[in-house]
Amino acid sequence: MHLEALKSERRRIFSLLKKFPGFYLVGGTALALQIGHRISVDFDLFSKKDIPKSLLPKVKRVFNELEVKVLINHSEQLSVKINETKIDFVKYKFPLILKPIEFKGVKILPVKEIAATKAFVLNYRGTLKDYIDLYFILKNKYVSLKEIKKLAEKKYKDEFNFRLFLEQLVYLEGLREEKIEFLRKKVGKKQMQEFFEKEIRKIVIK
């Protein structure tokens, strides 16, 4: 695992996430810990169950030495800011396909399933970080486009459109710029677009 993907305070926060065993870590931070491609700045935690009213008091107890600011609090999501770090606890209706891995007591979604979730997000227009994450996943052959298709269709059923995903994958215009700290060689939009086009041609030709 790549703890260098988390800066010091976020490492401290991560070490306390084991106190929430009913949730698993997803998104860019879960990916960065596994492949070490960029610094991550927030935590997304999913559960198949409703968010209980008891979760907020527990969060305040666990992070009692830090400032806790509540952003959203209802049965499907609790979002808080711990000092400058955002944490989202989310009820997620879609099933786990692969068994989460465990690191320092925290359940983490595996890279392949993260790729499927990123593909699903692109159906609804993702962010620059989503494209960067998919670039490093595919470039380093953690998963192929065909594997992403298989996993995403299994996880999301008819709510996932593979053709739309491929169309969005090569459409990087209009993406809002974001400050991203790379741990590997920096990549730009043009480079990503050319790479994605090449990967898509491989499966179309086959």
Backbone torsions as a table, in degrees:
resi	resn	phi	psi	omega
1	MET	NA	151.9	-175.0
2	HIS	-108.4	84.3	178.7
3	LEU	-67.5	-15.7	177.0
4	GLU	-65.5	-13.4	176.6
5	ALA	-72.6	-12.0	178.6
6	LEU	-115.9	130.8	174.6
7	LYS	-77.9	166.7	-165.0
8	SER	-48.7	-51.3	-177.8
9	GLU	-65.2	-35.9	-180.0
10	ARG	-70.6	-28.9	173.5
11	ARG	-64.2	-40.4	178.7
12	ARG	-63.6	-44.8	178.5
13	ILE	-62.4	-45.2	179.7
14	PHE	-57.2	-40.7	-177.8
15	SER	-62.6	-21.0	-179.3
16	LEU	-94.2	-8.2	-178.8
17	LEU	-67.6	-18.1	176.6
18	LYS	-64.0	-15.1	178.0
19	LYS	-73.4	-5.2	-178.8
20	PHE	-121.5	69.4	-172.9
21	PRO	-67.4	-14.7	178.8
22	GLY	-80.0	-0.9	-177.8
23	PHE	-120.7	156.3	174.3
24	TYR	-127.6	145.9	-176.5
25	LEU	-81.1	134.0	-178.3
26	VAL	-130.4	-174.6	170.7
27	GLY	74.5	-160.4	-174.0
28	GLY	-61.5	-35.8	-179.8
29	THR	-70.2	-42.8	176.7
30	ALA	-59.5	-38.5	179.5
31	LEU	-71.4	-46.6	-178.0
32	ALA	-60.6	-37.0	177.3
33	LEU	-63.2	-31.7	-176.5
34	GLN	-88.7	-33.5	-176.3
35	ILE	-117.4	-10.1	172.8
36	GLY	62.2	43.1	-176.0
37	HIS	-96.8	-24.6	-179.4
38	ARG	-157.6	162.9	173.4
39	ILE	-73.3	138.8	178.4
40	SER	-113.2	148.1	-169.3
41	VAL	-118.8	-7.4	-179.7
42	ASP	-146.8	175.4	-177.5
43	PHE	-127.6	129.3	175.2
44	ASP	-115.2	122.2	-177.3
45	LEU	-122.6	127.5	-177.3
46	PHE	-110.7	153.2	172.8
47	SER	-148.7	152.1	177.9
48	LYS	-82.9	-9.4	-176.3
49	LYS	-97.6	161.3	173.3
50	ASP	-59.1	152.4	175.8
51	ILE	-78.3	115.8	-177.4
52	PRO	-74.6	153.4	177.8
53	LYS	-62.9	-23.9	-178.5
54	SER	-75.1	-9.5	-175.6
55	LEU	-68.3	-43.9	-178.7
56	LEU	-60.0	-48.8	176.1
57	PRO	-57.5	-36.7	178.6
58	LYS	-66.1	-43.0	178.0
59	VAL	-57.8	-43.8	-179.6
60	LYS	-65.3	-34.4	177.7
61	ARG	-70.3	-45.8	-177.0
62	VAL	-63.9	-40.3	-178.0
63	PHE	-104.7	38.4	-172.4
64	ASN	-64.7	-19.5	179.9
65	GLU	-90.8	-1.7	-178.8
66	LEU	-120.3	161.3	178.6
67	GLU	-77.7	126.3	179.9
68	VAL	-114.1	118.2	178.0
69	LYS	-114.3	126.2	-178.6
70	VAL	-85.3	127.4	178.9
71	LEU	-104.0	-44.7	179.6
72	ILE	-140.7	139.5	178.8
73	ASN	-151.6	99.7	173.0
74	HIS	-151.7	-173.1	-170.2
75	SER	-68.8	-14.1	-178.9
76	GLU	-112.6	-9.4	-179.6
77	GLN	-161.3	135.6	168.4
78	LEU	-123.2	118.2	177.3
79	SER	-118.0	129.3	179.5
80	VAL	-132.9	158.4	172.3
81	LYS	-114.1	119.6	177.9
82	ILE	-100.5	105.3	-167.9
83	ASN	54.3	-109.7	-179.7
84	GLU	-107.8	10.0	-175.8
85	THR	-109.0	126.2	-179.3
86	LYS	-88.6	136.7	174.6
87	ILE	-126.3	127.3	175.9
88	ASP	-112.0	123.0	170.4
89	PHE	-102.9	117.3	-170.1
90	VAL	-128.0	136.6	168.5
91	LYS	-78.6	122.4	-175.5
92	TYR	-120.0	118.3	-170.4
93	LYS	-75.4	-19.3	-175.1
94	PHE	-83.6	145.8	-173.3
95	PRO	-75.9	156.6	169.0
96	LEU	-74.1	134.5	178.0
97	ILE	-99.4	-40.4	179.4
98	LEU	-111.4	152.8	179.4
99	LYS	-71.4	128.4	176.8
100	PRO	-60.1	147.6	173.1
101	ILE	-88.9	165.8	-178.8
102	GLU	-126.0	132.9	179.4
103	PHE	-138.7	120.2	-178.5
104	LYS	52.5	37.7	176.3
105	GLY	83.5	0.0	-179.0
106	VAL	-105.0	128.8	176.1
107	LYS	-76.8	134.7	-175.7
108	ILE	-131.7	132.1	178.0
109	LEU	-66.1	132.8	-179.3
110	PRO	-66.0	156.9	-176.5
111	VAL	-53.2	-45.6	-176.3
112	LYS	-60.4	-40.8	-179.8
113	GLU	-75.9	-30.4	173.1
114	ILE	-60.2	-41.6	178.3
115	ALA	-58.7	-41.2	178.4
116	ALA	-64.5	-39.8	179.0
117	THR	-67.3	-37.2	177.6
118	LYS	-65.7	-39.5	178.0
119	ALA	-61.9	-41.5	178.8
120	PHE	-63.2	-42.0	179.0
121	VAL	-60.6	-38.2	-179.7
122	LEU	-65.3	-23.7	173.7
123	ASN	-60.1	-24.2	-177.5
124	TYR	-115.7	18.2	178.3
125	ARG	76.5	102.1	-177.4
126	GLY	-86.4	-170.8	178.9
127	THR	-106.3	171.5	178.2
128	LEU	-56.4	-38.9	179.6
129	LYS	-62.1	-36.3	178.1
130	ASP	-62.6	-41.2	178.8
131	TYR	-67.3	-42.3	178.6
132	ILE	-62.5	-43.2	179.5
133	ASP	-61.6	-45.7	179.5
134	LEU	-66.0	-35.0	177.4
135	TYR	-59.7	-50.7	-177.4
136	PHE	-68.6	-33.7	176.8
137	ILE	-63.2	-49.0	-177.1
138	LEU	-74.4	-41.0	-178.2
139	LYS	-60.8	-37.9	-178.2
140	ASN	-95.4	10.6	171.1
141	LYS	59.4	36.0	173.0
142	TYR	-70.5	-27.3	-179.5
143	VAL	-160.8	155.5	178.0
144	SER	-103.9	167.2	176.4
145	LEU	-60.7	-37.6	178.9
146	LYS	-65.0	-39.2	177.7
147	GLU	-67.0	-39.4	177.0
148	ILE	-59.5	-45.1	178.7
149	LYS	-56.8	-48.6	-177.7
150	LYS	-62.3	-47.0	-178.5
151	LEU	-67.7	-44.5	-177.5
152	ALA	-65.7	-38.5	178.5
153	GLU	-69.2	-32.6	176.9
154	LYS	-70.9	-38.6	-176.4
155	LYS	-78.4	-43.1	-171.2
156	TYR	-107.7	-5.5	179.4
157	LYS	54.0	-132.5	-175.4
158	ASP	-73.2	-7.6	-179.8
159	GLU	-79.5	-8.8	177.3
160	PHE	-106.0	131.8	179.7
161	ASN	-117.2	105.6	-175.4
162	PHE	-65.3	-40.2	179.5
163	ARG	-61.0	-44.4	178.3
164	LEU	-63.4	-39.9	177.3
165	PHE	-57.2	-46.5	-179.6
166	LEU	-64.2	-38.4	178.1
167	GLU	-64.0	-43.5	-179.8
168	GLN	-69.8	-30.7	-176.5
169	LEU	-61.4	-30.6	-178.6
170	VAL	-103.6	8.4	179.0
171	TYR	-110.9	91.8	-176.7
172	LEU	-103.6	1.8	179.4
173	GLU	-67.7	142.7	175.6
174	GLY	82.5	-1.7	177.3
175	LEU	-67.5	133.1	179.4
176	ARG	-68.9	133.8	178.1
177	GLU	-66.2	142.6	178.3
178	GLU	-133.1	148.2	175.2
179	LYS	-78.6	116.6	-177.2
180	ILE	-127.8	127.7	176.6
181	GLU	-97.9	112.6	-178.7
182	PHE	-85.4	141.6	171.7
183	LEU	-99.3	-16.6	172.6
184	ARG	-113.9	-177.4	-178.1
185	LYS	-57.5	131.7	-179.0
186	LYS	-59.7	143.0	179.3
187	VAL	-127.2	141.9	-179.3
188	GLY	-108.7	173.3	-176.2
189	LYS	-61.3	-44.7	-177.3
190	LYS	-62.0	-44.0	179.2
191	GLN	-62.6	-42.5	179.0
192	MET	-65.2	-44.1	-178.7
193	GLN	-60.8	-44.5	179.5
194	GLU	-62.9	-39.7	179.1
195	PHE	-65.9	-46.5	-179.7
196	PHE	-62.0	-41.1	178.5
197	GLU	-60.4	-41.7	179.1
198	LYS	-63.7	-43.3	179.9
199	GLU	-64.8	-39.5	179.7
200	ILE	-67.2	-40.2	178.4
201	ARG	-58.9	-35.1	179.9
202	LYS	-59.8	-44.7	-176.5
203	ILE	-80.3	-28.1	178.3
204	VAL	-70.3	-42.6	179.5
205	ILE	-64.0	-40.5	-179.7
206	LYS	-66.9	NA	NA
